[in-house]
């Protein structure tokens, strides 16, 4: 079994994700191989909260150029986690 901190890579802090906090939705970049059950268990164990639902999506990399060479940023997996009513993640409270 993988460590929970290997599943959750980092939180996403954007204007859109901060707007979702009002609906008790938190957004994270997660490991591409993680499934919804692993993401739910990782969030519950790291932040000591109860998770209601998990939505996941694969975000394709954007094309980037540096001089003549072109490439893509890596693909990543994004998870939107909905907590049970009354639950909060302290990490996002100061933003």
C-alpha positions in Angstrom: 0.0 0.0 0.0 1.2 3.5 -0.9 1.7 6.2 1.6 -1.1 8.7 1.8 1.2 11.6 1.2 2.3 10.1 -2.2 -1.3 10.1 -3.4 -2.0 13.8 -2.7 0.6 15.9 -4.5 -0.5 19.5 -3.8 -3.6 21.6 -3.4 -4.7 23.8 -6.3 -5.0 27.5 -5.2 -6.7 29.5 -8.0 -9.5 31.9 -8.2 -11.9 29.3 -9.4 -10.9 26.7 -6.7 -11.2 29.4 -4.0 -14.8 30.0 -5.2 -15.6 26.3 -4.7 -14.7 26.6 -1.0 -18.1 28.1 -0.3 -19.7 24.9 -1.5 -17.3 22.8 0.7 -15.3 21.6 -2.3 -11.5 21.3 -2.2 -9.3 20.8 -5.2 -6.0 18.8 -5.3 -3.5 17.5 -7.8 -3.2 13.8 -7.2 -1.2 10.8 -8.4 -2.4 9.7 -11.9 -2.7 6.1 -10.8 -4.8 6.9 -7.7 -8.5 5.9 -7.7 -11.3 7.6 -5.9 -11.2 5.3 -2.9 -7.4 5.9 -2.4 -7.9 9.7 -2.7 -10.8 9.6 -0.2 -8.7 7.6 2.4 -5.7 9.9 1.9 -7.7 13.1 2.5 -9.4 11.6 5.5 -6.2 10.5 7.1 -4.0 13.6 6.3 -6.6 16.3 7.2 -8.8 14.4 9.8 -12.0 15.2 8.0 -14.9 13.1 6.6 -15.2 13.0 2.7 -18.6 12.8 1.1 -17.7 12.6 -2.6 -14.7 12.6 -4.9 -14.7 13.8 -8.5 -11.6 13.2 -10.7 -10.5 14.3 -14.1 -7.4 14.1 -16.3 -6.0 17.5 -17.3 -4.0 17.3 -20.6 -0.7 19.1 -20.8 -0.5 22.5 -22.6 1.8 23.1 -25.6 4.9 25.1 -24.6 7.8 26.6 -26.6 11.3 27.5 -25.6 13.1 29.0 -28.6 12.8 26.6 -31.6 12.0 23.5 -29.5 8.4 22.7 -28.7 6.9 20.4 -26.1 4.1 19.9 -23.7 3.6 20.3 -20.0 2.9 16.9 -18.3 -0.6 15.6 -18.0 -2.0 15.5 -14.5 -4.9 14.2 -12.5 -7.1 16.7 -10.6 -9.5 15.7 -7.8 -12.4 17.8 -6.4 -13.2 16.6 -2.9 -16.6 17.4 -1.3 -16.6 17.2 2.5 -19.5 16.3 4.7 -21.4 19.3 6.2 -19.6 21.0 9.1 -16.1 19.7 8.0 -13.3 22.1 7.0 -9.7 21.8 6.0 -7.6 24.2 8.1 -5.0 24.5 5.3 -7.4 26.6 3.2 -8.9 28.7 5.9 -6.3 31.4 5.9 -6.6 32.2 2.2 
